Structure formats: structure tokens, C-alpha cells
Amino acid sequence: MIALIPARGGSKGLPGKNIRNLNGKPLIAYTIEAAKKAKCIDEVIVTTDSKEIASIALEYGADVPFLRPSELATDTSSAIDVYLHAIEWISKTKNISIEKFMVLLPTTPFRDEKDIDDAYNLYQTEKARTLIAVKDAPIPPGWFLSEFDNKRVVPCNFGTGKLNENRQKSDRYVIPCGAIYILDYFLLKEKRTYYDANTVGYKLSNNKSVDIDTAEDFQFAQYLIEKELVAEKDEK
């Protein structure tokens, strides 16, 4: 199984976040190290447009066989196109066919090698087409409101839950957290989606699934490390 780690150089929300120092090492290093320790991963490849990120990725043991084209490294670039480019480059260069592959976002540093292997084992056991790491949704979608310029709000009527209904009475909802994806090349190429009727979810706790996108997220991640709260056991 190939693990792709996508890490572009630009970031408006938190400049330089992929290589920002988190408790003594670059953020991307956590994901590279977890992937390299995972038993199910044969090769760890970083796809980036940044020579600096590439250098750091190589230092921590990942492969960086190409620099991503600039048109695939903008704020509006499609993640699907980034993954297709990488898989097609690898397939052509190595003359191999790749149907399934894993994606590990470098902004989720607390998923570890056990999570990666457990997710892969779940994927195999369930005979799934794709797998998505998820966490519990913070609120039921039935609680969402649309806000208008005149300060009025109206229910969005998402999901089956009602706005005035207790959380416990709503259906169970989860959201993707970016920590682990196992994707299908042909599903991406033909349907441009991660999901079909045979997509399985691998659940992580809120702490293990922290996704760093802002300065506040980064501060929270540092807090979790300092308090050693990410060593907790997930209930899956």
C-alpha cells in the first residue's frame, strides 16, 4: 500500500503550517513517522510544490520523487486532481497499476501507526471499496441555521433531527477528519468522489483527529502534547 502525504507550500490560514515546529519537530514529520512505522504501508510519498517541504520530508524518510505542478498547488486546486496526478506519475514511472492507495494529511499529527494499521485491517475485514477516518459531528445537522443579512435566522432542515430535539434523539452523525483515507483510483477518476455504497468509516476521538488549519488549532495541538492528552485510547 502506497501512502500519499499531500503538503503544498502555500497556506493562508496558517503560513508554513506543514513544516511549522510542533513540540520540537516539523508538523509533517509526525505523519511521515507514523506512516513509516505502520506495517501496512510499503512506500511513503510526499506530493508537494515546495523544495523546502521536500527537503524536510526526505530528512524524515519519505520519498519525494517529483515536485507538484504549480497549478495543483493553489488554494482552489482539487485534492482529487492532486491524488490522481501522483498516482498516475508513480504508475507511469514504475510501470505498475495502482488501484488502491492511502492518503494521510500532514495536518492531523496525532493519528499514529496503530490507527493506520487498524484502519487498513478494518478496510480489509469489511471488504470496503474506500475508507474514511471520521469523528463524531459536534452537533446534529438538524440544529443548523441559515443566517441572512437582516440578522434573521431560519432552520436549514438538514438530516432527520429537529431543532428543538435533544441530541440523544437525533440520528448518529460523523464528519471526515482528514487523518486517514483509503481511496480507489478508478472511483476518483470516473466519479470524482471518495464515497460509494461500500465506504466504511474508521472513527477517531476528537483529540486524535485534531486537524490543524489555524493558529488556534496549532495552539490546541501544542496544549494536547504538553498535557499528554493524545495518548488516550480511542473507542472504536
N, C-alpha and C positions, 0 to 999 in steps of 0.2 A: 504494500500500500504506500503510495506517494502522499506526503503531506505538503500542501502548499501553504506558505505563510505570506499573505499579501501585505506589503508595507510601503506605501508611497511616501515621498519626501515632504509633500505639502500637507499642511493641516491648519485650517483657520481657527478651529475651536481651541486647539492646544498646540501651538507651533512646536515642531520637533518631537511630538509625543512618542513616536515609535522607538526613539533612542534616548528619551529623557531618563535621567538617573532615578531609579526607584530602589531605594534601600541598598545602594552600592553597585548596581549594575543596570545596563540599559533595559528599558521595558521589553523590547523584543527578545532579549536573552531568556526570559522566563519561558516563553513559548517554545523557542528553539530547544532549550534544555529538556523540557517535558517531552517534546516530540522525539528527541534522540534517545530518551530513556524508555519510551513506550515500545513494547515488544512487537506490536502490530505494524509499526512503521519501518519501511525499508529505506526510504530516502526522504530527506527534509530539504525542500527547495523554497527559497525566498524569492518572490517576484517583486521587484522594486525598480523605481526610476532613479534612485539616489545612489551615487557612488559611496557616500558616507554610510548609509544603511547597509549597502552591500559589503563594505569592509568590516563593519561590526558583525554582520551575520556570519561572514567567513571566519571571523575570530572565534565565534561561539560554536562553530562546527557545522553550519548549514551550507548547502550548495547554492551558489548564485550564478547559474550558467548563462544568464543574459540580463541586460537591463531593459526594463519595460519601456515600450514606446511612449513618448510624451502624451499622445492622445488618449492613452489608457491610464493617465496619472493625474487627471483633473478632478475637481470637486463633483463634476457631473458624469464622470466615467462610470460605466456599468460594471458592477462587480462580476457579473456573468461573463462579460467580454474579457475581463482580466483573467478569469479562470480558463476560459476557452483558449485564449492566446497562449497561456502557459502550457496547458495540456497538449495543444497542437504543436507547439515548439518542441516539447520533450518527445512526443510521439514521432515527429518527423526526424529529429536529430538522432534519436536512438533506434529508429525503425521498429517501434513497438506500438501495440494497440493498448490504449488505456481507457477502460470503461468506467471504473470506479476510482475515486480519489478522495482524500480528506483535505479540508480547509480548516486552518486554525488561525483565528485573528490574533495579532500580537497585542491587541488592546485588552485582552482578557487573560491576565497573567496568572490567575490563581487556579485555573484548571491544570491538573498535574498529569503525570504519565499513567496513573491508575485510572483516572477519568477517561483518558484516551483509550486505554485498553478495554475498560468496562463498556464504553460506548461502542467500540468495534465488536465486542462479544455480543452485545445486545442486538446490534445490527445483523450479525450473522444468525443468531438464535431465532430472531423474528423473521428471517428471510426477507428483510425490507429492501426496497429499491433505493431509498435515501434515508438519512438520519439527520436530525436537527437537535442540537443541545438547546434546552429550554429551561425557563424558571417560572415560578408562579407569577401570574399577572398581578400587579399591585392593587388593582380594583377591577370589579366586574365591568365589562363593556357597557352594560345597561345603565351604569352611572354616568356615562359621558354626556356632556352638554355641548351644544354649539353656541358660540358667543358672537354677537353681532356688534357693529359699530355703535349702535344706540344703547349698548350695555345690556340688552335683553339676552336671555339665555333660554334655550329650548332643549328638551331631551333629544339625543341622537337616535335612540331606539335601536342600538346595536345589541346583538345577542338575544338571549331569551329572558335575562333577568330584568326586573323592573327597577326604576329609580328609587322607589321608596321601600324596596325589599331588602331584607337582611342579606349580607354577603353569603351566609351559610346556605341560603335558599337558592342561590344562583348556580348555574352550571359551573363546572371547573374550567378555568381558562389559564393557558400558559402563553408565554411570548418567547420568541427566539432570543438567545443571549450572545451569539457570536463565538462561543467558546469552541465548539466542535461541529463541523458539518461533514457528512459523508455523502458525496454527490455522484450523480450519474451523468457522464459526458453526453450521452445521446438525448437524455431528457433536457439538459441545458441547451444543447444545440438545436433541437427540434421544437421544444415547447418554451424554452427560456424561463424555466421555473425550477425551484428546488423540490417542489411538492407534487406528489400524486397520491392516489388512494392507498399506497403502500409506503408511506413515510412514517417513520417511528420517531418519537421524542425521547431524548435522554435528559432527565431532569437533574439540574444542579441547584444548590442552595443560593440564596441571594448573595452571600459573601463569596462563594466560589465563582459566581458568574459575573462579578463586577466587570463592567465594560468601560474603559477609560476614554472619554471623549472631551472632557473639560478639565479645567484646573481643579474644580471641586471634586470631580471623580478621582483625580490623581491624589489629592489630599486624603480622600477617604481610603484609597488603596494603601497609602503610607500608614494611615492610622491602623488599618487591619493588620498590617505586617508588624507594627510596633506592639500591638496588643496580642499578637499571635492568634488572631481570631479565624484565620483562614485554614488552620489545622483541624477544624471541626470535621466531623464525619457527616456526609450527606445521607439523607434518607431517600432512597431511590425506589 
